[in-house]
């Protein structure tokens, strides 16, 4: 994490209004924002709450430790903390660090959670999930993602280049004991213990795809125009991409329940979004998720070459009512990898298939397993949709780890540590050769592509809301959103939502508190009422 991004995170945390009720009351010179259902006396201090790590550490193997939950439920200890400092978090037996974290969301009140069975489909409650991002105190280039549910924890703690710890709760079939204790291991310390994974990713170009050289030329010429009235953070205007996810029967079968399946898919999306936000100011918002709770799902193919067009054709024919920038199929079938359409946003090729999913973040117990990759394949295949090819397909190549793909690099292989869009996992050491970062050239190509598409929503500061407005919504003063939910979703971190006086009847559920880094005030004279009267 560079200094600019870390300073942004500190600024956002300092600006946060931490609430334990449903919303906030913020006074302005022009009027007031009032929460009808909020107990404002419960408002917490703006500084981060300090908690001792709810997990202890037990040695298990030379490169693997176990995290043992102590005293209190980790989920209950953290779920209501908008900002939190976790002290004495054990990475190894005698190595503890302090994690500086903020809670963030990839779901909102409009996110649809659906279960599909032989009798049809029904909407279900959102799973209990708490996701955090941040850094390690005292480590300049650190980055942290932590996802917690009542039954598991998944996460990544990066201290510096080449030092990265993975936290993963196994699925029941992987667990060494009935308690399913989460494992923690240093990913690069496993180098040499893994055989190179059999992971094939043969992306296909969407019919609308343009050469990456053209996107790079656009970027050098100043890119494509933005709206001009939005605040940027570290060079790019914030954008939001709505993602839809389908979970096939094989993926569902990894978990104990539909709810656990949806929770894990939410954690995966949050992990992906935290990396896209960190590297290129791009938020992935989970708009729709469906879990197939029957073997009679519509997905019958067992290779990525056939599964991707099957998924595309089904969604193009049947899922037009689901708003999205792109959609992914999560599958536990042995497809040998993942596949996605390059430059597949906001078109008929906006799809990706992620096969061989295991239901856990990289998990090191089966040292020769090629299935240690959920987080990597998910983010990698998204990268194709969002505009980029593999790193060895640039001219000149960004790395030379692979030489057997079409018109891409075909010289001698030179193994190195690669980035998310590389094929360096084919070298000895497998996935430990890949860092969870995008190459800077990939970032330029992806953001240039995104900025030229119509469906990504520009995040605003300020972001305007007017409940009486019925026209095209863009969050501007002349084209405001008409719900506070939308304002909360599309305001940049630390930004301001300006709300036209009036009554906004929708209440905020407990799992979606307004404790994000934002300020609410009125846009004009009068009072804004949020919540039931």
N, C-alpha and C positions, 0 to 999 in steps of 0.2 A: 504494500500500500504506500503510495507516495505521500509526501508531506501535505500536498494540496487536498487529497482525498481524506487524509486523517484529520486535517484541520476542519474540513467540511463536517465530518462526523462529530467532532467535538462541538462545533458551532450548532449543529442540529440538536445534539443532546442538551446543550445549555438552553436552547430556545424552546424545548419541549414543555408542554403543559400536561403533567401527569395526572390522570383522573382515574378514580376507582368507580365512578358512576358512569352514566351513559354518554354524557356529552359535557360541554363546558360553557361557562358564562364569561364573556369577555367584554368589558366596557370600552366604548370609544367615545370620542368627543361628539360624534354625531348621534349616537343612540346606544342601544344595548342588545346583546345577544343573550337570550335567556333559555336555560334548559328546564323544562317543566318537570322532568323525571330525575333530576340530578340532586344528590346531596352534596352541595359544594363544600360542606365542612370536612368532607373526606378527601379533599384535594391534597395530594402529596407534595412534598418539596420538589423543586425543579432539579436538584442535584441527584445523581445516581444513587440508588439504594445499594448498600454494601452487604453482601451475603457471603457466608463461608460456603465453599463448594459443597453441594449436597451429595457429591460422590467421593468415595475413598478409592484407594488404588491397591490392587493385589497383583504381584508378579505372576505371570502364567508361563511365558516362554521367552526365549532370548529377544524377540522383537515385538512381543505382544503382551499387553497388560489387561487386566479386568478392572472395570469401574464398578464399585459396589455402592449402591444407594444407602445413605446413612440417615437416620433419625426421621427425616421428613420426605414427603414426596417431592421429587425434583420438579415435576410439573406444577404442583401447587405452590412451590416456593418461588417459581419464576413467572408464572402465567400473567400475573397482574403487575409486573414490573416493566414500565415503559423504558426505563434505563436502569441498568444494574451493573455493579462491579462484583464479579465472582472472584473472591480471593482464595488462594491456596488450591487452585485447580491443578490436579496432578496429571502431568504428561508422562512421567515415568516415576519409578519408585522414590527417587530422591530429587525429583525435579518438579517444582511447583511454580505456577505463574498466576498473574492476575488478569482476568479478562474484562475489558471495558466494552459493554454491549448495549445496544438499543434494540427494542423489539420492533419488528416490521411485519407487514401483511402483504400477501399476494391475493387474498380473497376479499370480497366485500359483500354487502347485503344482496347484491344482484347475482352473485355466484350461484350457479345451479349445481347441486349435488343430486345425482340421479342413480337409482338402482334399476337395472333391467332384468326381468325374469321371464319365465314362460308365460306368465299371466299379464305381461305388459310392463310399463315403467311407472315409477312413482318417485316423487321428490323426497329426499331424506334430510335430516338435520346436518349441518356442517360438523365435521369432526373436531375434536378438541386438539388444537395444535398451537404451540407457541414457538415462533421463529425469531432468532436474534442474529445480528451481524455486528461486527466491531473489530477490535484489534487487541493485541497483547501489550499490556503496559510495559514500557521500556524497550520494545522492539520496533524499530523505525519502519520496517517494511512488512510488518505483520498484517494478517487478515484472519478473521474468525467468522465461521458460520456455525450456528448451533440450532438444531430443531428438536423440540421436546414434545412428547405426547404423554398421556398417563401410563403408557406401556413401553416406551422406547425413547432413545436419544440417538440422533445421527448428527455428525458434524465434521468440520475441518478446522484445524488450527495451524495456520502457516506462520512460522516465526521469521523466516527469511528465505532467500532463494536456496532451494535444496534441503530445507528442513520443514517438513509438513506432517502433521499428525492427523490421523483419521479416527473418528469415533463412530462405532457402528454396533447397533443392536442386531443380533442375528435373528433370522426367522427360526421357528421351532425346529425345522429339519437341520439347521446348521448349529444349533446351540449345544454346548458341552454339558450343560446342566439344566434342570427344570426351571431355574430362575431366569434364563436367557440374559445373563449379565452382559452388558455392553463391553465391547473390546476397544482398546485404544492402541494404536501402533504408529511408528514413524514410517511413513510410506517409502521414503527413499532408502531407509535402512534395510528394506526387504529386497533391494536390488541383488540379483543373482539367485534369489530363492524361488523366483517365479519363472516358468517357461514363458516365452513370448506368446501372448494370447492369440487364438485363432479368431481374429476380429476383422471382418470385411465390411467396408463401407464403400459402396459403389453409388455415389450420388448421381442423380439424373438432373439435367438442366430443364427448368420449366420453359415452355414455349416462348415466354416473354424475356428470358434471361439475356442480359447484355454481357459482353466480355469484361473480365475484371480490370483489364487495362483501361477500358473506357471509364469505369468507375473511379479508378485512380486518377485519370486525366481530369474528370469532373472535380474531384477533390482538390487537385492542384490548381484548378482554375477558380476555386472558390465554392465548389459544391453546388447544391441546389438551394434555392431560396427557402428560408423559413418565414414565419409570420412577422418577425421583426419586433414583436412586443413581448417577448418572453425572456426571462432571465436564464443565463447559462451557468453551468457549473463545470469548470475545467474544460471549456472549449466547445461542448456540444449542447444543443437545446434538448432538455429532457423529453423523452418520448415514452409512450406506454403501448405495449402490444398485448392484445387480448388472446389468450391461449385456450383452446378446448382440448380435453384429454378423454380418450376412450380406453378403458381397461378391459382386456379380453378375459375369458374364463380362466386361462392358464395363469395369468397374472393374479387374478382374484384368488386363485387356489394357493398362492404363496402365504396367504394371511389367514388369521383366525376368524375374521369377519369382514363384511362390506365396509364397516366404519374404519377398520384398520387399513384396508386397502386405500380408501379415499384419503386417510391421514397421511400415508406414506407418499402418495402421489402429490399431495400438497407440500410435503417437506421437500420432495425433489424439485418442484417448481420454485419454491422459495430459495433453495440452494442455487438453482440456475439464475434466478432473478438477481440474487445478491452479487453474482459474478458479472452479469451483464450490466448492472447498475454501476458496479465498481469500475469496470473497464471502459464502458462507453455510454454511460448515462441513459441506459435503456431498461425500463422496467417490464418484466413479464407478469401480467396479471391473469390469474386463473379465473376464467369467465364461466367455464362449464366443465364438469367432470361426470362421466358415466361409468359405472361398474357393472359388468355383465355377471350376474349371479346365476348363470345357467350355462351349460355346455353348448346350448343352441345359440351361440352368438353368431354374428354374420361373417366372422373372419375364419376362413378355412385353410389359408395358404401357410406353408412352412418355410418359405425362403423369402428374403427381403425383396428379391426381384419380382416376385408375384404378389407378396403381401402389400407392398406400397401401392400399386395400381388398384388392387382390390379395395384397400382402405379409401383411396381417393375417389373411386367410382361410387362407393357406398355413401360417402359423405356428400359428394356433389349431388347425388340423386335424392337423398333422404334428410339431410341435416341443414337445409337452407335456412331454417328458422333460428339457428344458433349463431349469434353474432360472434365473429372471431377474425383475427388476423391470420391465424394458422391453427392446425390441429395435429396432435400426435397420438399414435396408438402405442400403449405400453403392453408388452407381451412377454411372457416367460417361455414361449416356444423357442426351441433351439434353431434359430434362424441363421446363426453364424455371425450376427452383427446387427447393424442398423442401416437405414437408407432413408434419404430425404431428397426432395427436389431443391436444387439450387435456385435461389431467388424466388422462393415460394411464399410470398406474402400477398394477401389481398387478391389472389387470383385462383384459378381452378386447379393449381398445382401446389397449394399451400399445405403440404402434408409431409409427415415423417413417421417412420416406423422404428421403434426401439425394441429389438429382440434380445433374448437371453437375459432378461432382467431377473435379478435374484431377490429383490425386496429388501436390500440392505446396501448401505454405502460400501465401498471397497472393503472386503472382508478377507483376512489373510490366513485363515486356518487351513484351507486346502491349498498348499503352497504351489501345486501345479495346476490349479484351476484357472481356466480362462474367463471365469465369470466373476471378475472383481471389478465391476465397471459401471454400475447403474448411473452414477452421477456424471461420469465422463461421457458415456454414449449419449445420454439425454442432452447434455449441453452441446456436444459435438454435432449431433444431427440438427439441433436447432440452428447452429451456426450456418449450416448449408441453406436452410430456409431464409435466414436473415442476410444471405448474400454472398458468402464466400465459399470458394473451393478449398481443397487441401493445401497445406503450405508448400508442398513440393510441386504444386501446379502453378505457382506464380513464376513470372519471368523477370528476373532470375529467381530461382527457387529460394524460399525462405529457410529451408533445411533440405538435407539430402539423405534422409533416413529411408526412403522408399523409391524404387525405380521401375515399378511394374504397372503403372496406371496410365493407360491411353496415351494422350498427347502431352503428358506431364514429364517431369524430369526422368531421364533414362540413363544417366551416368552411373558411376560407381557409388554404392551406398556408403554414407559416412554417418555413423551413429552418434547421437548427441541427445541431450535433454531437450525435448520439444514442447510445443504449446498445445492448446486444446484441439486445434485443427490439423495437427501433424499426424504422421504415421510412425512416430518413433517408438511406439509400443511394439513394433515388429522386431526391434533389436533386443538383445539379451537384457533382461531386467523388466521386460514387459511394460505394464502401465506405470511403473515407477520412473519411467523415462519421460513422463508427461506431467507438466505443471498445470495447475488449474488457472491458467491465464491465457488470454488471447494475444497473439503476435500483433505488434503495433500496425503492421500493414494490413492484417485482416480487419482490425478495428476500423481503419480508414475506409476500406471497401464496404464493410457492413453498414457503417453509419451513412455513407454516401447513398447506398441502396435504400436504406430505411427512410432517409430524408426525402427521397424521391417517390415514395409510395403514399397512397391516399389514406390508408386505414390506420396507421399509427397515430394515436392521439397525442398532441403536443401538451405536455404538462405546463402549467401556468404559474406565474407569480406577478401580480396577484391573479387569483382565479375567481371569476365572478359567478354568482348564483342568483337566479330570480325565479321564484316559484310560479309566477304568472306567465313566463315566457314559453311559447309553443313552437318556435321556429327551429332552424338548424342550430345545434348546440356545439360551441367550440370553447366555451369558458372565457370568452372575452367580454368586455363591457357591452358591446353591441350584440353579441351572440352568446349569452350566458348559458350555463347549465341550469336546469330547473329543479334539481334536488341537491341537498347538502351532501348526500352520499357521493355524487359525482364530483363535487368540489373537493371532498376529502381524498378521492381517488386520484385526481389529476392535478392537485397543487404540488409544486416541487417541495422537497424536504426543507423545512424551515420557512416556507412561504406563507402567504396570507390569503384567506378566503374572504372576499367581500360579498356580503349577503344583503340583497334588497329586503327592506322591512316587510314583514308578513309572518304568517303562521305556517310552519312546515310540520306536517302531522306525523311523518314517519319517525319512529323511535329507533334508536341505535341498540341492537342486541348486545348482550353482555360480552359475547366473544368478539365484538367489533367496537371497542372503545375508541373515543377520539383522543387517544394519547399519542398520536403521531406528532412529529415536530411541525406545528403549524399555528397560525394565529387566526382567530375568527373575529371579524368586526362587521359593522353595518355599512352598507353602501347607500348613504343618504340618511335623512332624519327619520327617526321612528325606532321601533323595537322589533327584533327578530325573535320569534318564539319557535323553539325546536322541541318536538315531543308532544304527547297528547295533553290536551287541556283538562 
